[in-house]
């Protein structure tokens, strides 16, 4: 049985590698992750860079390092030469009892004001302020662009496994091999499992690759696997339904794209809606997957949360399967 299942899966992989569209579906998520990583890096380049020399005392350098990126040079001439380079960096040197800020003219607008403020705040640390300053934490631990971007991309591409399933089924229908399968020694359950395997393997590979490329640190990949496998089930079911009810690949892919609406609606709703309105999204398995993956990325997830979210996803998927199972059986018979 296992050998027959893997034979079907290997045939789909071999067939898929001959088709550029399937090859594109496999590779595209990694390219998007690299682009997202580059864009995230650009967002992070808002830090002010400052070159200092050893005339600055260590205590001030340590204080400065809490707010800006620092490069230390031997003397003031080296600092000036560094500032004259083409990138965006200020120079800061000490003369007598005062500090001089050196700029080339191509630095980030407003950067000199921020650096001037930092120098003044260090020099006046003992000054008693006439007002009370309170600092509040809005809860961001990552750049929102990186946190939600990687999460959205991971959930979004989880349907690509289902897309490959439907393309292979439609191709077999066009070549009349699907009818031949029904009279072969391969049982229907072996055929279904063999076809479905790619729908689970591919989302896992995509999720691991995307999260590794975006470098979220020491996240729990076992939790990621549980969430992705849960959400992949519904993509596999939809892939089978669309595959057995379509005879044209482009028409089948267009039908699969309809799944993008609830995915994007659920994720953007989870991001932008006030939490008191999130109950409006409880019907969507993609909302629960997004919520679980968000906690994993922030490294605040617990196994109880992951299992509850995954259980809800499976429950919703079971309801969808009960509604569509007859259509799948009719299409495969």
Residue pairs with C-beta under 8 A, 6 or more apart in sequence:
1 187
1 190
4 185
4 186
4 187
4 190
4 194
5 190
5 193
5 194
5 197
6 194
7 194
8 186
8 190
8 191
8 194
8 195
9 194
9 195
9 197
9 198
12 164
12 168
12 194
12 195
12 198
13 198
15 22
15 168
15 171
16 22
16 23
16 26
16 164
16 167
16 168
16 198
17 23
19 167
19 171
21 167
21 249
22 164
22 167
25 160
25 163
25 164
26 160
26 164
26 202
28 157
29 153
29 157
29 160
29 206
29 209
29 210
30 206
30 209
30 210
30 213
32 153
32 157
32 210
33 150
33 153
33 209
33 210
33 213
33 214
34 213
36 146
36 149
36 150
36 153
36 214
37 213
37 214
37 215
39 145
39 149
40 143
40 145
40 146
40 149
40 214
43 143
43 145
43 146
44 143
46 108
47 68
47 69
48 67
48 68
48 69
48 90
48 108
48 111
48 114
48 115
49 68
49 69
49 70
49 71
49 87
49 88
49 89
49 90
50 64
50 68
50 69
50 70
50 71
50 89
50 90
50 91
50 92
50 115
51 70
51 71
51 72
51 73
51 78
51 79
51 82
51 83
51 89
51 90
51 91
51 92
52 61
52 64
52 70
52 71
52 72
52 73
52 79
52 91
52 92
52 93
53 72
53 73
53 74
53 75
53 76
53 78
53 79
53 93
54 72
54 73
54 74
54 75
55 76
55 93
55 94
56 64
56 92
56 93
56 94
56 99
60 122
61 70
61 72
63 118
63 122
64 70
64 92
64 118
64 122
67 114
67 118
68 115
68 118
71 82
71 89
73 79
73 82
76 93
79 91
79 92
79 93
79 102
80 91
80 102
82 89
82 91
83 89
83 90
83 91
83 102
83 103
83 104
84 104
86 106
88 106
88 107
88 108
88 111
89 107
90 101
90 102
90 103
90 107
90 111
90 112
90 115
91 101
91 102
91 103
92 99
92 100
92 101
92 102
92 115
92 119
93 99
93 100
93 102
94 100
99 119
101 112
101 115
101 116
101 119
103 112
140 147
141 147
141 298
142 216
142 297
142 298
146 214
147 294
147 297
147 298
148 267
148 271
148 294
149 214
150 210
150 211
150 214
150 216
150 297
151 267
151 290
151 293
151 294
151 297
152 267
152 290
153 210
154 206
154 207
154 210
154 211
154 228
154 293
155 231
155 263
155 267
155 286
155 289
155 290
155 293
156 260
156 263
156 264
156 267
157 203
157 206
157 207
157 210
158 203
158 206
158 207
158 228
158 231
158 232
158 235
158 289
159 235
159 238
159 256
159 259
159 260
159 263
160 202
160 203
160 206
160 235
161 198
161 199
161 200
161 201
161 202
161 203
161 232
161 235
161 236
161 239
162 199
162 232
162 235
162 236
162 237
162 238
162 239
162 240
162 256
162 259
163 235
163 239
163 253
163 256
164 198
164 199
164 202
164 239
165 195
165 196
165 198
165 199
165 236
165 239
165 240
165 243
166 239
166 240
166 242
166 243
166 246
166 252
166 253
166 256
167 243
167 249
167 252
167 253
168 195
168 198
168 243
169 178
169 195
169 239
169 240
169 243
169 244
170 243
170 246
170 247
170 248
170 249
170 252
171 249
172 178
172 181
173 243
173 244
173 247
174 247
178 332
181 191
182 188
182 332
182 333
188 332
191 332
192 240
192 332
195 240
196 236
196 240
199 232
199 235
199 236
199 239
200 229
200 232
200 236
203 228
203 229
203 231
203 232
203 235
204 225
204 228
204 229
204 232
207 224
207 225
207 228
208 221
208 224
211 219
211 221
211 224
211 297
216 297
217 299
218 299
219 296
219 297
219 299
220 296
220 299
220 301
223 292
223 296
223 301
223 303
223 306
224 293
224 296
226 306
226 307
226 310
227 289
227 292
227 293
227 296
227 306
227 309
227 310
227 313
228 289
230 285
230 289
230 309
230 310
230 313
230 314
230 317
231 285
231 286
231 289
231 313
233 313
233 314
233 317
234 285
234 313
234 316
234 317
234 320
235 259
237 317
237 320
237 321
237 324
237 328
238 256
238 259
239 256
240 328
240 331
240 332
241 324
241 327
241 328
241 331
242 252
242 255
242 256
243 252
243 331
244 327
244 328
244 330
244 331
244 332
245 327
245 331
246 252
246 255
262 284
262 286
263 286
265 284
266 281
266 284
266 286
266 287
266 290
267 286
267 287
267 290
269 277
269 278
269 280
269 281
269 287
270 278
270 281
270 287
270 290
270 291
270 294
273 280
273 281
278 287
281 287
282 288
282 312
283 316
284 316
285 312
285 313
285 316
285 317
288 309
288 310
288 312
288 313
288 316
289 309
289 313
291 309
292 301
292 305
292 306
292 309
292 310
295 301
295 302
295 305
295 306
296 306
